[in-house]
């Protein structure tokens, strides 16, 4: 099978994979997977991402402190993240950002942790992987101010926001949600932005596309996301996979070794 799937955001360290992680990761290339980037959410999981990338040649890592972990942030963490950057399988800073879904009571802390990690990314000329959940205004304001390069993971904003982010040089991450019945706004976004600004992702083990919604996700399921985008844009799924793969290579400064 031709390997065109580039999953730019997954979490294969998650306990949902404990039963058969090694078997699954060994099989994914035979299911069309070209590369996977695992994103950390704290120091421990960032290290686990690196460990996976060392074991599987097609896996890479981003490292960072997720906004849900901002309350546990220790200012030594930036130094610890910086020390992890010596590994050449680390290609970005993430998953970082803002999450006001449950409460925005610690929004100032979240913004501080987000900005500190953006500054780290700019110091090393690395892209960021941004988590933005019900925090669109603050996320956009910070990106406008600091002008990082990167990806808005699991994009949930509107078309106006997407166009503004693309104008700032950011990429839009699209995953299984595009196949859901309530994906109207995301479908509108995908329809009206260039394919050259889209990256494909799973957020595995979460957000499996239809027909596997509700089940554990894996990177080969991206083919269903590509099929949906192909329908929206009236092009072939292969073209979607190939162009988004090249977009990921560009953002993460990787060579094409197909």
KASUL-V692805 format. One line per field, one symbol per residue. phi: phi as a letter, one per 20 degrees, with the letter a starting at -180 (. if undefined). psi: psi as a letter, one per 20 degrees, with the letter a starting at -180 (. if undefined). burial: b if it has 24 or more other ideal C-beta (glycine too) atoms within 12 Angstrom, else e. A space follows every 10 residues. Layout:
# KASUL-V692805
phi = ???
psi = ???
burial = ???
This chain:
# KASUL-V692805
phi = .fededeebb cfegffdgfb gfffffeggf dneebcdede caffffffff gfffecfeec bdcrdfgfdf fefdffffff ffffffffee dadrecqcbd geadfdfffg fffgffffff fffdldfddd ecclbgffff fffffdlfdr ceflgceefg fgfffffene ddeccggfef feegffffff fddfgfdddd bdmgeelfff edgndfebff fggffffffg ffelcefffg ffffffffgf feldeedf
psi = ppniooojor miiqiijhhk gggghhhhhi jjpgqpoppr iagghghhgg gghhhohiqr qqqroqhijh hjppiihghg ghhiiipiio jroqorbqoj ghqjhkhhgg hgggghhghg hhhjlqrqop oookkgghgg gghggilrqa poplpjaagg gghgghhjjq qpppbhhhiq hkkghhghgh hjqqhijpqq rhkpjrlprp jjpirpqrhi ihhhgggghg ggjlaqhhgg ggghghgggg gjlqqok.
burial = eebbbbbbbb bbbbeebeee beebbeebbe bbbbbbbbbb bbbebbbbbb bbbeebebbb bbbbbbbbbb eebeeebbeb bbebbeeebb bbbbbbbbbb eeeeeebebb bbbbbbbbbb beebebbbbb bbbebbebbb ebbeebebbb bbbbbbbeee bbebbbebeb bbbbbbbbbb eebeebbebb bebebebbbb bbbbbbbbbe ebeeebbbbb bbbbbbbbbb ebbeeebeeb bbbbbbbbbb bbebeeee
